[in-house]
Amino acid sequence: MSNKQELGKLKKNLDDLKTDILKLNDEIEEKDQEINQMNQKITEKDQKIDDYYSQLQRLQADFENYKKRSEKDLKDYIRYANENLILKIIETYEDLRRALKSEESCDLREGVEIIYKKMKDILEGEGLKEIPCEGEKFDPFKHEALMIENNENYDNGVIIEELGKGYTLDSKVIKYSKVKVCKKKVN
């Protein structure tokens, strides 16, 4: 093999290497572009994550503020829930004080009766009702049996005597009637 042939072979190898290098450079550029695109997508995703995180923090702060405000509103509501009822009772309370200042027992009696009627009207207006008892059948959802008695004048399970008044507020029992119930002895 001559120098010329060797030189031609080397030149061909060099051209092949140049071509391979150019191909590799093209591939590297494509990979760089892909990496840049991936980095851009990652940056966009990171930005979205940061935005979501900021939004989550704001929502959490808003929720905490809402909770605190709701608790305060509930406390205020509970604290002032009876305000209207108290305003209605104040006038009756003042009437009672005036009646107690009266020196004549006849006036005192009339004053207390008027106050009792006013108070009863206010409470009934708010939905308070007395639970009927005497002669009624015993109902454990309305009555509390404190005593039992064998009484020939009443049927078994009928209330003989009311020992303490019971009340409902609308349909809810708020104070059970305390009663004496007839219970027949079995022979």
TORKOLVO-683228 format. One line per 10 residues: their letters; for each residue x, z, y of N, C-alpha, C, O. Coordinates in steps of 0.1 Angstrom, whole numbers. Layout:
TORKOLVO-683228
a	X/Z/Y/X/Z/Y/X/Z/Y/X/Z/Y  ...
END
This chain:
TORKOLVO-683228
msnkqelgkl	8/0/-11/0/0/0/9/0/12/19/7/13  5/-8/21/14/-10/33/9/-1/44/-2/6/43  17/0/54/14/9/65/1/4/72/-7/12/77  0/-9/73/-12/-15/79/-24/-11/72/-34/-7/78  -24/-11/59/-35/-7/51/-38/7/52/-49/12/53  -27/15/52/-29/29/54/-35/32/68/-44/41/69  -30/25/77/-34/27/91/-49/23/92/-57/30/99  -53/12/85/-67/8/85/-76/18/78/-87/20/83  -70/23/68/-78/33/60/-80/46/69/-91/52/69  -69/50/75/-70/62/84/-80/59/96/-87/68/100
kknlddlktd	-79/47/101/-88/44/112/-102/44/107/-111/49/114  -105/39/95/-118/39/90/-123/54/88/-134/57/91  -114/62/82/-117/76/80/-120/83/93/-129/91/95  -112/79/103/-113/85/117/-127/81/122/-134/89/128  -131/68/121/-144/64/125/-155/71/118/-165/74/124  -153/72/105/-163/80/97/-165/94/102/-176/99/103  -153/100/105/-153/114/110/-160/114/124/-167/124/126  -157/104/132/-164/104/145/-179/103/143/-186/110/150  -183/94/134/-197/92/132/-203/105/127/-214/110/131  -196/112/117/-201/125/112/-202/135/123/-211/143/123
ilklndeiee	-191/135/132/-191/145/143/-203/142/152/-210/152/157  -205/129/155/-217/126/164/-230/130/158/-239/136/164  -231/128/145/-243/132/137/-245/147/138/-256/152/140  -233/154/136/-234/169/136/-237/174/150/-245/183/152  -232/167/160/-235/171/174/-250/169/177/-256/177/183  -255/158/172/-270/155/174/-278/166/167/-288/171/172  -274/169/155/-281/180/147/-279/193/154/-289/201/155  -267/196/160/-265/209/167/-274/209/180/-280/219/183  -275/197/187/-284/197/199/-298/199/195/-306/206/202  -303/193/184/-317/195/179/-319/210/175/-329/216/179
kdqeinqmnq	-309/216/169/-310/230/165/-310/239/178/-318/248/179  -302/235/187/-302/242/200/-315/241/207/-320/251/212  -321/229/207/-335/228/213/-345/236/205/-353/243/211  -344/236/192/-353/244/184/-351/259/187/-361/266/189  -339/263/188/-336/277/191/-341/281/205/-347/291/208  -339/271/215/-344/274/229/-359/275/229/-365/283/235  -366/266/221/-380/266/220/-385/280/213/-394/286/218  -378/284/203/-381/297/196/-379/308/206/-387/317/207  -367/308/213/-365/318/223/-376/318/234/-380/329/239  -380/307/238/-391/306/248/-404/312/242/-411/319/249
kitekdqkid	-407/309/230/-419/314/223/-417/329/222/-427/337/225  -406/334/218/-403/348/217/-405/355/231/-411/366/232  -400/349/241/-401/354/255/-416/355/259/-420/365/264  -423/344/256/-438/344/259/-445/355/251/-453/362/256  -441/357/238/-448/367/230/-444/381/235/-453/390/236  -431/383/239/-427/395/245/-435/398/258/-439/410/260  -437/388/266/-445/390/278/-459/394/275/-465/402/281  -465/387/265/-479/390/260/-479/405/255/-489/412/259  -469/409/248/-469/422/242/-468/432/254/-475/442/254  -459/429/264/-458/438/276/-472/439/283/-476/449/288
dyysqlqrlq	-478/427/285/-491/427/291/-502/435/284/-509/443/290  -502/433/270/-511/441/262/-508/456/263/-517/464/263  -496/459/263/-492/473/263/-496/479/277/-501/491/277  -494/472/288/-498/477/301/-513/478/301/-518/488/307  -520/469/296/-535/469/296/-539/481/287/-549/488/291  -533/484/276/-536/495/268/-534/508/275/-542/517/274  -523/509/282/-520/521/290/-530/523/301/-535/535/303  -534/513/308/-545/514/318/-558/518/312/-565/527/317  -561/512/300/-574/516/293/-574/530/289/-583/538/290  -562/535/284/-561/548/279/-562/558/291/-569/568/290
adfenykkrs	-556/554/302/-557/563/314/-572/563/319/-577/573/323  -578/551/319/-592/550/323/-601/559/314/-610/566/319  -598/558/301/-606/566/292/-604/581/294/-614/589/294  -592/585/296/-589/599/299/-596/604/312/-602/615/312  -596/596/322/-603/599/334/-618/599/332/-625/608/337  -623/590/324/-637/590/320/-641/603/313/-651/609/316  -633/607/303/-635/619/296/-636/631/305/-645/639/304  -626/632/314/-625/644/323/-638/644/332/-644/654/335  -641/632/337/-653/631/346/-666/634/338/-674/641/344  -667/630/326/-679/633/318/-680/648/315/-691/653/316
ekdlkdyiry	-668/654/312/-668/668/309/-673/676/322/-680/686/321  -667/672/333/-671/678/346/-686/676/349/-693/686/353  -691/664/347/-705/661/349/-714/669/340/-724/675/344  -710/671/327/-717/679/318/-718/693/322/-728/700/321  -706/698/326/-705/712/331/-714/714/343/-722/724/344  -714/705/352/-722/706/364/-737/705/360/-745/712/365  -740/696/351/-754/694/346/-759/707/340/-770/712/343  -751/713/331/-755/726/325/-756/737/335/-766/745/335  -747/737/344/-747/748/354/-759/747/363/-765/757/367  -764/735/367/-775/733/376/-788/728/369/-797/725/376
anenlilkii	-788/728/356/-800/723/349/-813/731/352/-823/725/353  -812/744/354/-823/752/357/-827/753/371/-835/761/375  -820/746/380/-822/747/394/-836/745/399/-841/754/406  -843/735/393/-857/733/397/-866/744/393/-875/748/400  -864/749/381/-872/760/376/-869/773/384/-879/780/387  -857/775/387/-854/787/395/-860/786/409/-865/796/414  -860/774/415/-866/772/428/-881/775/427/-887/780/437  -887/771/416/-902/774/415/-904/789/413/-914/794/418  -895/796/406/-897/810/403/-893/819/415/-898/830/416  -885/814/424/-881/822/436/-892/827/444/-893/839/448
etyedlrral	-902/818/446/-914/823/454/-921/834/447/-925/844/454  -923/833/434/-930/843/427/-921/856/427/-927/867/428  -908/855/426/-899/866/426/-901/874/440/-902/886/440  -902/866/450/-904/872/464/-917/879/465/-919/889/471  -928/873/459/-941/879/459/-941/892/451/-947/902/456  -933/893/440/-932/905/433/-925/916/441/-930/928/441  -915/912/448/-908/922/457/-918/927/468/-918/939/470  -926/918/474/-936/923/484/-946/932/478/-950/942/484  -951/929/465/-961/937/459/-955/951/456/-962/961/457  -943/952/452/-936/965/449/-935/973/462/-934/985/461
kseescdlre	-934/967/473/-932/974/486/-946/979/490/-947/989/499  -957/974/485/-970/979/488/-972/993/484/-968/997/473  -978/1001/492/-979/1015/489/-993/1019/482/-994/1029/476  -1002/1010/483/-1015/1013/477/-1015/1007/463/-1012/995/461  -1020/1015/453/-1019/1010/439/-1029/999/437/-1027/991/428  -1040/998/444/-1050/988/442/-1043/974/446/-1045/964/440  -1037/975/458/-1030/962/463/-1019/958/453/-1016/947/451  -1012/968/448/-1001/966/439/-1006/959/426/-1000/949/422  -1017/964/421/-1023/958/409/-1027/943/412/-1024/934/404  -1034/941/423/-1038/927/426/-1026/918/428/-1026/907/423
gveiiykkmk	-1016/923/435/-1004/915/437/-997/911/424/-993/900/423  -996/921/415/-989/918/403/-997/908/394/-992/900/388  -1011/909/395/-1019/900/388/-1018/886/393/-1017/876/386  -1017/884/406/-1015/871/413/-1001/866/409/-1000/854/406  -991/874/409/-978/870/405/-977/865/391/-971/855/387  -984/873/382/-985/870/368/-991/856/366/-986/848/358  -1002/853/373/-1009/840/372/-999/829/377/-999/818/371  -993/831/388/-984/821/394/-972/818/384/-969/807/381  -967/829/378/-956/827/369/-960/820/356/-953/811/351  -972/823/351/-978/817/340/-980/802/342/-977/793/334
dilegeglke	-985/799/354/-988/785/358/-975/777/359/-974/765/354  -964/783/364/-951/776/365/-946/773/352/-942/762/349  -946/783/343/-940/782/330/-948/772/321/-942/764/314  -961/772/322/-970/762/315/-967/748/321/-967/738/313  -965/747/334/-962/734/340/-949/729/335/-947/716/335  -940/737/331/-927/733/325/-928/730/310/-918/726/304  -940/732/304/-941/728/290/-942/740/281/-942/739/269  -942/753/286/-942/765/278/-956/767/273/-966/767/281  -958/770/260/-971/774/255/-969/786/245/-959/787/238  -980/794/245/-980/806/236/-983/801/222/-992/791/221
ipcegekfdp	-978/807/212/-981/803/198/-993/812/194/-992/824/194  -1004/806/190/-1016/814/186/-1012/821/173/-1005/816/164  -1018/833/171/-1014/841/160/-1026/847/152/-1029/843/141  -1032/857/158/-1042/865/151/-1053/856/145/-1059/848/151  -1055/859/132/-1065/851/124/-1060/838/119/-1067/831/112  -1048/834/123/-1042/821/119/-1035/823/106/-1031/834/102  -1033/812/98/-1025/812/86/-1010/814/90/-1005/807/99  -1003/822/83/-988/824/85/-981/811/83/-982/805/73  -972/808/93/-964/796/93/-950/800/96/-947/804/107  -941/800/86/-927/804/88/-919/796/99/-909/800/103
fkhealmien	-925/785/103/-918/777/113/-923/781/127/-917/776/137  -932/790/128/-937/795/141/-937/810/141/-936/816/152  -938/817/130/-940/831/130/-929/838/122/-923/832/113  -926/850/126/-917/859/119/-924/871/114/-929/879/122  -925/873/101/-933/884/95/-924/897/96/-914/897/89  -929/906/104/-921/919/104/-927/929/95/-921/938/90  -941/928/92/-947/937/84/-958/930/75/-962/919/79  -960/936/64/-971/930/55/-981/942/52/-977/954/52  -993/939/50/-1003/949/48/-1014/943/39/-1018/932/40  -1019/952/30/-1030/948/22/-1043/951/30/-1046/963/32
nenydngvii	-1050/941/34/-1062/944/43/-1074/936/37/-1073/924/35  -1085/943/34/-1096/936/28/-1103/927/38/-1111/918/33  -1102/928/51/-1109/920/61/-1102/907/63/-1108/898/69  -1090/904/57/-1083/892/59/-1080/885/46/-1078/892/36  -1079/872/46/-1074/865/34/-1059/866/32/-1052/870/42  -1054/864/20/-1040/864/18/-1032/854/26/-1036/842/27  -1022/858/33/-1013/849/41/-1019/847/55/-1013/839/63  -1029/855/59/-1034/854/73/-1028/865/82/-1025/876/77  -1026/861/94/-1020/871/103/-1030/881/108/-1041/877/113  -1027/894/106/-1035/905/110/-1034/909/124/-1043/911/132
eelgkgytld	-1021/909/128/-1018/914/142/-1006/907/147/-996/905/140  -1006/905/161/-994/899/167/-986/911/173/-992/919/181  -974/912/169/-965/923/174/-957/919/186/-952/927/193  -954/906/187/-946/901/198/-950/886/200/-951/878/190  -952/882/212/-956/868/215/-945/858/211/-933/862/212  -949/846/207/-940/835/204/-943/824/213/-955/823/218  -933/815/216/-936/804/226/-929/791/221/-919/791/213  -936/780/225/-930/767/223/-927/761/236/-934/763/246  -916/753/237/-913/745/249/-915/731/245/-907/725/237  -926/725/250/-931/712/245/-934/714/230/-943/722/227
skvikyskvk	-927/707/221/-930/709/207/-920/718/199/-921/720/187  -909/723/206/-899/731/200/-902/746/201/-905/750/212  -901/753/190/-903/767/190/-890/773/196/-879/772/191  -892/781/208/-880/787/214/-880/802/211/-870/809/213  -892/808/207/-893/822/204/-904/823/193/-915/820/196  -900/828/182/-910/830/171/-919/842/174/-915/852/180  -932/841/170/-941/852/171/-938/862/161/-935/858/149  -938/875/164/-935/886/155/-949/891/151/-957/895/159  -951/891/137/-965/893/133/-966/903/121/-956/905/114  -978/908/118/-981/915/106/-990/906/98/-1000/901/103
vckkkvn	-987/904/85/-994/895/77/-1001/902/65/-996/912/60  -1013/897/62/-1020/902/51/-1014/897/38/-1012/885/36  -1011/906/29/-1006/902/15/-1014/911/5/-1013/923/5  -1022/904/-3/-1030/911/-12/-1022/916/-24/-1013/908/-29  -1024/928/-29/-1017/933/-40/-1023/927/-53/-1036/926/-54  -1015/923/-62/-1019/917/-75/-1020/929/-85/-1011/936/-86  -1032/930/-91/-1034/941/-100/-1030/938/-114/-1030/946/-123
END
